[in-house]
Amino acid sequence: MHNPWIYILIMATVTYVIRVLPMILLRKPINNIFIKSFLYYVPYVTLAIMTFPAIIEACESSVAAYISLIVGIIAAYKKVSLIGVASICCLVVLFVESIVL
């Protein structure tokens, strides 16, 4: 009853259907401005949904995590590069955790 090949086959089928179904149903270009703008932001929202919980749970101290998140948002708003933002956040976590813990 617990054959792993059945689970793998079901996962492969679901993944395949999710990727092929839009190509079958949407053959014409999308002209609706609302749908275009919605689809434009989907990758950014998905990345944010996966990243924010990891930021909060990655630190020993939740205080360090939230301070680092705020500093990272400010650095990104000031147009610091991705490597710069990541480096600043790591240094903030290191500094705050050395004080708190």
C-alpha positions in Angstrom: 0.0 0.0 0.0 2.9 2.4 0.7 4.7 2.0 -2.6 6.9 5.1 -3.2 6.6 4.8 -6.9 2.8 5.5 -6.7 3.6 8.8 -4.9 6.3 9.7 -7.4 3.9 9.0 -10.3 1.1 11.1 -8.7 3.5 14.0 -8.1 4.9 13.9 -11.6 1.4 13.8 -13.1 0.2 16.8 -11.0 3.4 18.8 -11.9 3.0 17.9 -15.6 -0.7 18.9 -15.7 0.0 22.2 -13.9 2.7 23.1 -16.5 0.9 21.9 -19.6 -2.7 23.0 -18.9 -2.0 26.8 -19.3 -0.3 26.1 -22.7 -3.3 24.1 -23.8 -6.0 26.5 -22.6 -4.3 29.8 -23.4 -3.2 29.7 -27.0 -3.9 33.4 -27.8 -1.9 36.3 -26.4 -3.2 37.7 -23.1 -4.6 41.2 -23.8 -6.2 41.9 -20.4 -4.1 44.5 -18.6 -5.2 43.3 -15.1 -4.2 39.7 -15.9 -0.9 40.8 -17.4 0.0 42.9 -14.3 -1.1 40.1 -12.0 1.1 37.6 -13.8 4.0 40.1 -13.8 4.1 40.2 -10.0 3.6 36.4 -9.3 7.3 35.5 -9.2 8.1 38.4 -6.8 5.3 37.4 -4.4 6.2 33.8 -4.5 9.9 34.6 -3.7 8.7 36.9 -0.8 6.4 34.2 0.6 9.2 31.7 0.6 11.9 34.1 1.9 10.3 36.0 4.8 9.6 32.9 7.0 13.1 31.6 6.4 14.5 35.0 7.5 12.6 34.9 10.7 13.3 31.3 11.5 17.0 31.2 10.5 18.3 33.1 13.6 18.7 32.0 17.1 17.0 35.2 18.3 13.8 36.6 16.8 14.9 40.1 17.8 18.0 39.7 15.6 15.9 38.4 12.8 13.4 41.3 12.8 16.1 43.9 13.2 18.0 42.3 10.3 14.8 42.2 8.2 14.2 45.9 8.8 17.8 46.9 8.0 17.6 44.7 4.9 14.5 46.4 3.7 16.0 49.8 4.2 19.2 48.8 2.4 17.2 47.5 -0.5 15.1 50.6 -0.6 18.3 52.6 -0.8 19.3 50.5 -3.9 22.1 48.6 -2.3 23.1 45.5 -4.4 21.8 42.1 -3.4 25.2 41.0 -2.2 25.4 44.2 -0.2 22.0 43.7 1.4 22.8 40.0 2.3 26.2 41.0 3.8 24.7 43.8 5.8 21.9 41.6 7.1 24.4 38.9 8.1 26.5 41.4 10.0 23.5 42.8 11.8 22.5 39.3 12.9 26.0 38.6 14.0 26.2 41.8 16.0 22.7 41.6 17.6 23.0 37.9 18.5 26.4 38.6 20.1 24.7 41.3 22.3 21.4 39.5 23.0 22.8 36.0 23.6 
